[in-house]
Amino acid sequence: MLDDKDKKILRELERDCRQRTNQIAKATNIPVTTVHNRIKKLTASGHISSFRAILDPDKMSKPLVSFVFVSLNRNYFEDTEQKTDREVIGKIASHPAVQEVHTVTGDWDLLLKIRAKDISELEDIISTELREPKLIDRAQTICAMATYKETTNLIYNGVG
């Protein structure tokens, strides 16, 4: 269970994981040794899974964000040695342009988040690279016109 000190530290790390321990200690009013020990504990327990840079999609020439509802091709299971949804989902998830893969309720099997340079690249990813190996039976693509908020933060207002 996370206490208030853990949440304060995590909120600071979400804001900027490059901060030094003493900077986090100052921002949270928690002693440096406590911050250091808690970060080690939170990492060991899996509450912190990694530290990474978040790249700007525009500067990386991947400004187009799309969400793709997917129905898996059940015939693919019969025609290949793939025996489970997870194996097929793993193949889709391994594509470098696919940023997120979620199983969903309703008429679709999956919801993908894909970043691409432009519509042409997106079409190639979906039509050639994902549909050609017959992984996908059908798809519905929604392209975002603008992004007003995108975050990975899980701690907000001290609640986590």
N, C-alpha and C positions, 0 to 999 in steps of 0.2 A: 504494500500500500504506500502510495506517495504522500508525504507530508508537505506542509507549506514551504519548507526550505527546499525540498526537492523540486517543487513546482516553480519556485522563483529561479532556481538554477537552470532548469529546463527551458523556461521562458527566455532567459538570457542567451542560452545556447541556440535556441531557435532563431532569435533575433540576429545573432552573429556568432557562429561557432569558432571564429578565429580569435575571439577574445582570450586574453590570458586569464589565468585563474585569479590573479589579484584584481583584474578589472571586474570580473564577475562578483568577487567578494565585495568590492566597493559598491557596485550597483545593487546588490541584494542585502548589504549590511550583514553578511555572514562571514565568519573568519576564513582566511585563505586555506588553512589546513582542512577545515570542514568542507569547503567547496571542492578541494582536490579529492578528498576521500569519497565524497558523495558522487562526484563524476565517475570515479573508478567503480563504485558500487552500482551506479545506474547503467554503466556500460556492461559490467559483468552480468547484471540481471536481465539485460536485453532491452531495457527501457530506452537506451540509446543504441540504435542499431548501426549507425555510421555517422561520420562527419564528412561533409562534402560541400563542394561549391555548386551553386545553382547558376547555370549559365543563362544569359539573355538570349532568348530564341531569335530575336531580330538580328542581333549581332552575329549569331551563329548560322544565319541564312536559313532558318526554319520558322518563319513567321506564321505559317498557316497551321492552325490547330483545328482538328476535326474529331468528332465523336462518331464512332461507327457501331451501329447495332449489327450483330452477326448471328446467323443461324449456322450451326456446324453442319457439314455434309456427312450425314450418317452413312452414306454409301462408302465414304472414305475408310470407315472402320472395317467394312467387309472386304474392300479391295486391297487392303494393306495389312501389315502386321500390327497396326495400332489397335489396341484393345480398349482403351479407356478415353474418356473426354480429356482427362488430365494430360495425356500424351499429346493429343492434338492441340490442346490449349498451350502446352509447352512449346510446340512448334511455332504457333502464332506469336506467343510472348517473346520468343527469341529473336524476332525481327527487330533490328535496331531502331526503326522509326516508331515502333509501337512502344509508347511510354507507360501505358496502363492497360491492364486486362482485368475485367470484373465479370464474374458470372452474375446474371440478373434474373429476376422473376419476369413473368409475362411471356410474350410471343417470341422473344429472342433468347439466345443462349448466352451471349457475351456483349459487353460494352467495351470498346477499345478507345483509347485516346492516342491519336497519331499526330505527330508533328512532321511537316513537310515544307519544302521550299516554296511550292506553288501547287495549283490544281493538277497540273500535268504530272508532277512527281507523286502526288496523292493517288491519282488514277493508276499510275504504274504500280504503286505499292499494293493497292487493293486488287486491281484487275489481274495483274501479272504475277506478282510475288506471293500473294495470299490465295487468290482464287485458282491460279494455274495449277498448283499442286493439289487442287480439289479439296482444300481444307474447309472452305466456306461454300455453303449452298447459296445463301443470299445475304445481302447486306443493305443497310440504309445508312447513308452518310449525312452528317450534319456538320457544316463548316461554321466555325465561329467568325462573326464579322469583326468583333472587337472583344478584348478581354479586359474587364474592369477589376477583377480580383482573381488571383491564382496563388495559392499558398500551400505549404506542406505543414503549417503550424497545427499542433494539437493542444497546446496550452494557451488558453485565453482567459482573461480576467481572473487568473489564479485557479481556474478550474481545469482539470485534466482528466 
